[in-house]
Amino acid sequence: MMRFFSSLLTLALCAGSWFGGSTALAQDWAKTALDKSPRHREYVTVEHGGRKVTTYVVYPEISAKAPVIVLIHEIFGESDWFKLQADELAAKGYIVLAPDLLSQIGPNGGGTDALFATTGSTDPVTKAVMSLDAGQVNADLDAVADYGKKLPAANGKLFVAGFCWGGGKSFDFATHRKDLSAAFVFYGTAPKAEGMASINAPVYGFYAENDARIGATIPQAITDMKAAGKFYEPVTYAGAGHGFMRAGQQPDATPGNKKAWDDGFARMLKELNANASGKKMSRIAGGKKAVVVAKGPAVVCHDMAGM
């Protein structure tokens, strides 16, 4: 019961940060940028156990085989911004698979778009996301990851990343999926401590200074990951608010959110490249530089061993 209410709280925090009515899905600025992309983009249907998961796939324009990233949407489902983020990661040399985890849940078997169309509001979408079964989510992600790894253009490396609700699911997926090269958690909460022992991949966290409700969960995550002997490196970005990866790209982005997006995207690419090349970090959570807090142009690293 406590886990149920904890999950609802996490979802409410994500939703409360950006209930923008219809604008949460109808992001014209994101769609305009996406329409200019030269990359091959397609929708595929990944089937498993009676489920059909509509998945947005973007391929990089490179000559070599590429690693695969499974990208998990925030509480607003598969929005234009989410698809733009997939395209931008593909531009850096990765095959990105972005499943709509609301597939078949909307009217007439539709997903995010069908739910949004019922009222022109994000409410049906967020309510549906809050009702998703955790086991079904992991099964959907497993099927999408398996599909991605079998693509002829894939090189066998697998990553997961998610935002808000999807950030928490990315962390949770790391406790479940054993062949991940790394997990990227954007302002999402950690799983229960007992599940952390199953994590094989390094986990990188991205958090906002002006998001105390999520930020307050980081110290316990550090403690639990350290106790499990796992790698966890959270970074908190000064002046940023919850949802900064989306808010930082909006035309009216605040300086704090814009810088957090720039720095967060650059950090993600750095760690993606390092882990894709086999240069995996070896230090565990709580060790030197386990917590990094961005302070303007400088980065201050705190050794958490004595805390």
Summary of the structure (lengths in Angstrom):
residues: 307
radius of gyration: 18.0
end to end distance: 30.5
largest distance: 55.9
contacts: 1093
relative contact order: 0.12
helix: 42%
strand: 23%
